Amino acid sequence: MIARGFLFAVFLAGAVGMIGQSASAQTEPGPTLSTILKRGYLACGVSEAPGFAQPPAGDKGDWTGFDVDFCRAVAAAIFDDPKKVRFLGLAAKDRVPALQAGWVDLLASAAPWTQSRDSGQRAIYAGASFYDGQSFLVRRQRSFASAQDLSNVSVCVQQGTSYELELADFFHKRKAPYEPKLFPTFDGAAAGYDKSQCDVLTADTSMLAAARTKLSAPDEHAVLPDMIAKAPRGPVVRHGDDQWLAIIRWTLFTLIDAEELQVSSANADAALKSEEPSIRHLLGVEGDRSAGLALPGDWTYRVVKHVGNFADVFERNMGQASPLGMERRANALWSKGGLMYAPPVR
C-alpha cells in the first residue's frame, strides 16, 4: 500500500507539473497573434456591402460597417487601439484563398455558414455575428404581413442561385401558385422589382435592406419579418491555431454579453466600479481574462470602451437610424426574442 501511495503521489505531482507547464505555455502568443504583434496591426478581410463594409469615400476617410467594427474590436483587444487594423476588400472567390495564403489574419464574415464551408475549406467559423436569411421585399400597399400571405404573385429572383431553389421549395410546400421572374444578377432583379416587373423581390434580408435604399421610393417598401432559409454569417479563421480562434470567438461573445449587461462605450469607465459580479468579470476587474489568450487582462474592457457592445455596432451600421433601417429581429438578444446568445465572460 505504501509503495502504491508513493507511486500515485509521484504521478500526481508530475501531472500537476505538466498541467502547470501547459497553462504557462498557453499564455505565450500563438503563431497568428505573434505575427500580428510583430507586424504591428491586424489584417482583416472584408466583403464590400452596404452596412457590412464600405470603403473610404475619400483619401482621408475610414472604412465603416458592421464587419469593420468587429475588426476594430479585435484590434482594440490586442493593441488597445481600434485603428491598428488594415482592411482588404475581397471578392467572394478570393476570401478563403486570401485567408489561407496569410494575406489576412481574419475574415470578418464570409459566405453563409454551412457544413461544407466549415469543414471543407480548412477554415473555421468562430461564431454567428449576424443571423441572415432569405426573405421578401414587398410593396406596403399590398398589405402582406408575412411570407405566408404570398400567393399568386410574381417574384424577381437571381437565376442559378440557392434563392431560386428555396423559392421554388417554399411555394411548392404550400401548394401556392407563383411566377418566377429570373434575372442574371441580383442588381438586375432589384431593378426589375423597382420597375414593377414583379410583385416581390427575394434574397437575404441584408441584401433586401440594402436594395430598398436604392429604390425610387424606399418608404413604400418593407422586408417581411419571416425567413424561408437560414444564412448565418460570422468571422472566419484558419484551422490550426486554437488560441486565435478563441480570441475571435470571445471578442464576439464580449460584445454580446456587454449588451446583455448594459455596458457600452459610454459607461464602460463607470462600470469598472460596479459591484455586480457579472460586470466585474466581463470587464476584467475580477478573474483572469487573459488565461490562455496571451492578451492583457483588461482586453475585454478595451473592446467595449473603444467599440461598444453588440447593440452599438448593429444600430450605427444597420439599425433604424442607419441608411439600411433594419430591425433587430433574429439579431436581438435571446432575452428579447432574438437568437443572440453568448456564454458568460468569466
C-alpha positions in Angstrom: 0.0 0.0 0.0 2.9 2.4 0.9 4.5 1.7 -2.5 1.3 2.3 -4.3 0.6 5.5 -2.4 4.1 6.7 -3.1 3.9 6.0 -6.8 0.5 7.7 -7.0 1.9 10.8 -5.3 4.8 10.9 -7.7 2.4 10.5 -10.7 0.1 13.2 -9.3 3.0 15.7 -8.8 4.2 15.1 -12.3 0.7 15.5 -13.7 0.3 18.8 -11.9 3.6 20.0 -13.1 2.7 19.1 -16.7 -0.6 21.0 -16.3 1.2 24.0 -15.0 3.7 23.9 -17.9 0.8 23.6 -20.3 -1.0 26.6 -18.7 2.1 28.6 -18.8 2.7 27.7 -22.4 -0.8 28.9 -23.3 0.0 32.4 -22.1 2.5 32.8 -24.9 1.3 34.2 -28.2 0.4 31.6 -30.8 1.5 31.8 -34.4 -1.2 34.2 -35.6 -1.1 36.5 -32.7 2.8 36.5 -32.8 2.7 37.6 -36.4 0.2 40.4 -35.7 2.2 41.7 -32.8 5.4 41.7 -34.8 3.7 43.4 -37.8 2.0 46.0 -35.6 -1.5 45.8 -36.9 -4.4 43.3 -37.7 -5.0 42.4 -41.3 -8.7 42.0 -41.8 -10.5 40.7 -44.9 -14.0 42.2 -45.6 -16.5 42.0 -48.3 -17.8 45.3 -49.6 -21.5 45.5 -48.9 -23.8 48.2 -47.6 -24.0 48.1 -43.8 -21.2 45.5 -43.5 -18.1 47.1 -45.0 -17.8 50.2 -47.1 -14.5 51.7 -48.2 -13.5 55.3 -47.5 -15.3 57.9 -49.6 -12.2 59.9 -49.9 -8.4 59.7 -49.4 -8.8 60.7 -45.7 -11.9 58.7 -44.9 -12.2 55.4 -42.9 -13.8 52.1 -43.6 -17.2 51.8 -42.0 -19.6 49.0 -41.3 -20.7 46.1 -39.1 -17.8 43.9 -40.1 -15.4 46.8 -39.9 -16.4 47.4 -36.3 -15.8 43.8 -35.4 -12.3 44.0 -36.8 -11.7 47.2 -34.8 -12.9 45.3 -31.7 -10.2 42.7 -32.3 -7.6 45.3 -32.8 -8.7 47.0 -29.6 -8.3 43.8 -27.7 -4.8 43.3 -29.0 -3.3 46.8 -29.2 -5.7 48.9 -27.1 -6.1 50.8 -30.4 -9.1 50.1 -32.8 -7.2 51.9 -35.6 -4.4 49.4 -35.7 -6.1 47.4 -38.4 -5.8 47.4 -42.2 -8.7 46.3 -44.4 -8.6 44.3 -47.6 -11.7 44.3 -49.7 -12.2 40.8 -51.1 -14.5 39.3 -53.8 -16.4 36.2 -52.8 -14.0 33.9 -54.7 -10.9 35.4 -53.1 -11.9 35.4 -49.4 -10.8 31.9 -48.3 -7.7 31.9 -50.6 -6.6 35.2 -49.1 -7.1 33.8 -45.6 -5.2 30.6 -46.4 -2.3 32.5 -48.0 -1.9 34.6 -44.9 -2.8 37.9 -46.7 -5.3 38.4 -43.9 -5.5 37.2 -40.3 -9.3 37.1 -40.2 -12.3 37.2 -42.5 -14.8 39.5 -40.7 -17.5 37.5 -42.4 -17.7 35.2 -45.4 -20.4 33.3 -47.2 -23.2 32.0 -45.0 -22.1 29.3 -42.5 -22.8 25.8 -43.8 -21.3 22.4 -43.0 -19.3 22.2 -46.3 -17.9 25.6 -45.9 -17.0 25.0 -42.3 -15.3 21.6 -42.9 -14.2 21.6 -46.5 -12.1 24.8 -46.8 -9.6 24.5 -44.0 -11.3 27.4 -42.4 -13.5 27.6 -39.3 -16.3 29.9 -38.3 -15.7 31.4 -34.9 -19.4 32.1 -34.3 -22.5 33.7 -35.7 -22.3 37.5 -35.6 -25.3 38.1 -37.9 -28.3 35.9 -38.4 -29.3 36.5 -42.1 -31.7 34.5 -44.2 -33.8 34.6 -47.3 -37.0 36.7 -47.1 -39.1 39.0 -49.4 -39.2 42.7 -50.2 -42.8 43.8 -50.9 -44.8 47.0 -51.5 -46.5 48.2 -48.4 -49.7 48.9 -50.3 -50.2 45.2 -50.9 -50.6 44.6 -47.1 -48.6 41.4 -46.9 -47.9 40.7 -43.2 -45.8 37.6 -43.7 -44.4 35.3 -46.3 -47.4 33.0 -45.7 -49.6 35.6 -47.3 -47.8 35.3 -50.6 -49.8 33.6 -53.3 -50.5 34.3 -57.0 -47.5 36.7 -57.0 -44.6 37.2 -59.4 -41.2 37.1 -57.7 -38.0 38.7 -59.0 -35.0 36.4 -58.2 -31.4 35.9 -59.3 -31.2 32.9 -61.6 -29.0 29.9 -60.7 -28.8 30.7 -57.0 -30.0 29.0 -53.8 -32.6 31.8 -53.7 -34.2 30.4 -56.8 -34.3 26.8 -55.3 -35.5 27.9 -51.9 -38.2 30.0 -53.6 -39.5 27.0 -55.6 -39.5 24.8 -52.4 -41.3 27.4 -50.4 -44.2 27.7 -52.8 -44.3 24.0 -53.6 -44.7 23.1 -49.9 -47.6 25.5 -49.5 -49.1 24.5 -52.9 -49.4 28.2 -53.7 -49.0 29.4 -57.3 -46.4 31.9 -58.2 -44.4 33.1 -61.2 -40.6 33.4 -61.0 -39.0 36.3 -62.9 -35.4 35.3 -63.4 -32.5 37.8 -63.7 -28.8 37.0 -64.2 -27.8 39.3 -61.3 -29.3 40.4 -58.1 -29.0 44.1 -59.1 -30.9 43.2 -62.2 -33.6 41.6 -60.1 -33.8 44.6 -57.8 -34.1 46.9 -60.8 -36.9 44.8 -62.2 -38.8 44.9 -59.0 -38.4 48.7 -58.9 -39.9 48.9 -62.4 -42.9 46.8 -61.2 -41.9 43.8 -63.4 -42.8 41.7 -60.4 -44.7 41.9 -57.2 -42.0 40.7 -54.8 -38.1 40.6 -54.6 -36.3 37.8 -52.8 -32.8 37.4 -51.4 -31.2 37.6 -47.9 -32.6 40.2 -45.6 -29.4 42.2 -45.5 -29.4 42.4 -49.3 -33.0 43.3 -49.4 -32.5 46.1 -46.9 -29.6 47.5 -49.0 -31.7 47.2 -52.2 -34.6 49.0 -50.6 -32.4 52.1 -50.0 -31.8 52.4 -53.8 -35.4 52.1 -54.9 -37.2 55.2 -56.3 -39.5 55.4 -53.2 -37.9 53.4 -50.4 -40.5 54.2 -47.8 -43.2 52.5 -49.8 -41.5 49.1 -49.4 -40.7 46.7 -46.5 -38.9 43.5 -45.8 -41.2 40.8 -44.5 -40.3 39.6 -41.0 -40.1 35.8 -41.6 -37.2 34.0 -43.3 -37.7 30.9 -45.6 -34.0 29.9 -45.4 -31.1 30.3 -42.9 -27.9 32.1 -43.7 -25.9 32.8 -40.5 -22.7 34.8 -41.0 -19.7 35.3 -38.8 -15.9 35.7 -38.5 -13.7 33.0 -40.1 -10.1 32.0 -39.2 -7.7 29.4 -40.5 -7.6 25.9 -39.0 -4.7 25.1 -36.7 -4.4 28.0 -34.3 -6.9 27.4 -31.4 -5.7 30.4 -29.4 -6.5 32.7 -32.3 -9.9 31.0 -32.7 -10.6 31.6 -29.0 -9.6 35.3 -29.3 -12.0 35.9 -32.2 -14.8 33.9 -30.6 -14.6 35.6 -27.2 -14.3 39.1 -28.8 -17.7 38.3 -30.3 -19.1 36.9 -27.1 -17.8 40.0 -25.2 -19.8 42.3 -27.5 -23.0 40.3 -26.9 -22.5 39.9 -23.2 -21.8 43.6 -22.8 -25.2 44.4 -24.4 -27.0 42.0 -22.1 -25.3 43.6 -19.1 -26.0 47.1 -20.5 -22.3 48.0 -20.6 -21.3 50.3 -23.5 -18.5 52.6 -24.6 -20.4 55.4 -22.9 -20.5 53.8 -19.4 -17.5 51.4 -19.5 -15.4 53.5 -17.2 -18.2 53.9 -14.7 -18.9 50.1 -15.0 -15.4 49.4 -13.7 -16.6 50.4 -10.3 -19.8 48.3 -10.4 -20.4 45.8 -7.6 -22.3 43.5 -10.0 -20.1 40.3 -10.3 -21.1 39.6 -13.9 -20.0 43.1 -14.9 -16.7 42.9 -12.9 -15.9 39.6 -14.7 -16.9 41.0 -18.1 -14.5 43.9 -17.8 -11.7 42.0 -16.2 -11.9 43.6 -12.7 -12.2 40.1 -11.3 -10.8 36.9 -12.7 -8.1 36.4 -15.3 -9.5 37.3 -18.7 -6.1 36.7 -20.3 -5.8 33.0 -19.4 -4.8 31.0 -22.5 -5.2 34.0 -24.8 -1.9 35.9 -24.3 -3.8 39.2 -24.1 -3.7 41.9 -21.4 -6.0 41.3 -18.5 -8.2 44.2 -19.5 -8.7 43.3 -23.1 -12.5 42.9 -22.7 -12.7 46.4 -21.3 -10.7 47.7 -24.2 -13.2 46.1 -26.7 -16.2 47.7 -25.0 -14.6 51.0 -24.4 -13.3 51.5 -27.9 -16.1 49.9 -30.0 -19.1 49.5 -27.7 -21.4 46.5 -27.3 -23.3 44.4 -29.9 -26.3 46.8 -30.0 -23.9 49.8 -30.6 -22.3 48.0 -33.5 -25.6 46.9 -35.0 -27.5 50.2 -34.6 -24.9 52.5 -36.0 -24.3 50.4 -39.1 -27.6 48.5 -39.9 -30.2 49.7 -37.4 -33.2 52.0 -37.6 -31.0 55.2 -37.6 -28.7 53.9 -40.3 -29.5 54.1 -44.1 -30.5 50.4 -44.1 -33.1 50.9 -41.3 -33.1 47.2 -40.3 -34.9 45.9 -37.2 -33.0 43.6 -34.9 -35.4 40.6 -35.3 -33.3 37.4 -35.2 -30.3 39.5 -34.2 -31.9 40.7 -31.0 -30.7 39.2 -27.7 -32.1 35.9 -26.7 -33.9 37.6 -23.8 -35.7 39.9 -26.2 -37.0 37.3 -28.7 -33.8 37.0 -30.8 -31.0 34.5 -31.3 -28.1 36.4 -29.9 -26.8 34.3 -27.0 -23.3 34.1 -25.6 -21.6 32.1 -22.8 -20.7 34.4 -19.9 -17.3 36.1 -19.8 -15.9 34.7 -16.5 
